[in-house]
Amino acid sequence: MNTDRRELADFLRRSRERLRPHDVGLPAGPRRRTPGLRREEVVQLAGMSADYYIRLEQARGPQPSTQMLASLARALRLTDDARDHLYLLAGHRPPADRHAGDHIRPGLLHLLDQLKDTPAQILSDLGDLLAQNAMATALFGSVCSLREHERNVVWRWFTDSTVRQAYPTEEHDHWSRVHVADLRAAVARRGGGAAPVALVERIRSASEEFTCLWELHEVAVRRTSRMRVIHPTVGPIDLDCEALLTPTEDQRLLIFTPPPGTPDSSHLELLRVAGTEQFAPQE
């Protein structure tokens, strides 16, 4: 990524001008000729040389380091969005945001409940199933579980042979690679971390197939896909899967819709009527 020196200079200047001394705990002092903070005040707050900062505001400085950008973001009291913008203008990837984790925002849950005729799920970026509506339960049944140690779809795919029965045999290799490549991307976005590393090691220890695919280092974020689900009552159903990301990007809403102009809409209607009786838990 290249530094956009002109935009970076303008953003720094505008951000400085929006602040007042009392915003950062500095005395106002005598009458000020310029709006906002002075350059030397930003330098003082950021702990950097005046010459270096002046060159940045004049669009002739070198590319700032991520450490320098973090100091500037703190000094200028930037919001998370403004901080990310600063990093991008400077030619760096923004730091990882706080993750939503298992907490699902009420608005997202409300949207899930409103999709009464459309199967929908909320998954974490690591593949943990966090919630699903009644249609998704009717479609996938025991293929997915909300129980903590069984809810990860990648774990289930590589360790529970019954999960694959819902997909055509000739597509198993394809979906194995899709799961691994998407998980690879999520682990990299998180910069490692205890939870992603533990999940990968857990699956590696249980599945030689997963280990072999993981070592290929293929990366592909799953955004849209066409899939065929073999339902035990309704039979094969072709579906388009659309993934909608939350702002934190560690949760995604998956919506499964029939391809336009196909009879699969009637199959979904039959599924809605059939409900989840065939998936009643065994005593």
Secondary structure, DSSP 8 states (H G I E B T S, - for coil): ----HHHHHHHHHHHHHH--GGGGT----S--SSSS--HHHHHHHHT--HHHHHHHHTT-S----HHHHHHHHHHTT--HHHHHHHHHHTT---------TT---HHHHHHHHH-TTS-EEEEETT-BEEEE-HHHHHHHGGGS--STTT-BHHHHHHH-TTGGGGS-GGGHHHHHHHHHHHHHHHHHHTTS-HHHHHHHHHHHHH-HHHHHHHTTT------EEEEEEEETTTEEEEEEEEEEE-TTSSEEEEEEE--TTSTHHHHHHHHHHHTTGGG----
